[in-house]
Amino acid sequence: MTVPSPYEDRLRRLPVQRREIELRGATTAYWVYGPEDAETTVIASHGFRGEHHGLEPVLAYLPEVRVIAADLPGFGESDPLPGRRHDLDEYAGWLTDFATAVAPGAVILGHSFGSIVTAAAVAGGLQTPRLILLNPIGAPALEGPKGLMTRLAVLYYALGARLPERLGTALLRNRLIVRVMSVTMAKTKDPELRRFIHDQHDTYFSRFSDRDVLRDAFVASVSNDVRKFAPDIHVPTLLVAAERDDITPIEAERTLAALFPDSRLVEIAHVGHLIHYETPAEAAGAIRQFLRIPVARGR
């Protein structure tokens, strides 16, 4: 990272520890933010091609909460799972194992692709008192307002998987293509914030272990969405959605919220799929308010 974070002062005051755990035959790297004796612990899952750093701006505004953020298997500093296809079932199973091992009963949070992983895990039996979804994927990516861009992405990842390994991997890590993705998603007009966002993507968006993991995860991200799992999630659920999200339109997010037995939808204006970078204070405020709502007995 070469561009200073606008949230650096807050992050500097936030305690953080790096830890590792062996799960499913591989090492998962994770970070624990905030006080060890916090009243609430949250386990956070990042989005496709990202890693735990992406959620740090939101965590900077939640200093009273203990947050455990892992790099998904095959991304960042976490090893890929040997001999396994990195599809949605595998990621949901891994998350269930991870939560059970490091913080059973924690609140679960997912951003973007992480919203699908967490929803699948909770619907499949992961025990949690609450679920938080940031920029949830509430409709098929191919049907969103940027459906054409998604189709081009499908071709891009397919080509990266079929070319000779060295050439294919170089294509998938191409900085110009990463920048195009970043420019497409960013909505802020603040030049300093835009530079920070692009630098974050330049630094962390290509830290995948190999092209097979990336292909599997991409297929999982565009072949699934949260709608399938919403009716089977019977814990209070917060959806923090963006009014200018190019991946899931706000109308689809409103429809998604109605599918949950118990949900609250917070809409953030003037932002797209990068709530965690552009409006982290607003997202953190919605999370804090949600965590303060008493859970009905018997849940």
Buried (B, 14 or more C-beta within 10 A) or exposed (E): EEBEBBBEEBBEEBEBEEEEBEBBEBEBBBBBBBEEEBEBBBBBBBBBBBBBBBBBBBBBBBBEBBBBBBBBBBBBBBBBBEEBBBBBBBBBBBBBBBBBEBBEEBBBBBBBBBBBBBBBBBBBEBEBBBBBBBBBBBBBBBEBEBBEBBEEBBEBBEEBBEBEEEEBBEBBBBEEBBBEBBEEBBBBEEEEBBBBBBBBBBBBBBBBBEBBBBBBBBBBBBEBBBBBBBEBBEBBBBBBBBBBBBBBBBEBBBBBBEBBEBBBBBBBEEBBBBBBBBBBEBBBBBBBEBBEEEEEEEE
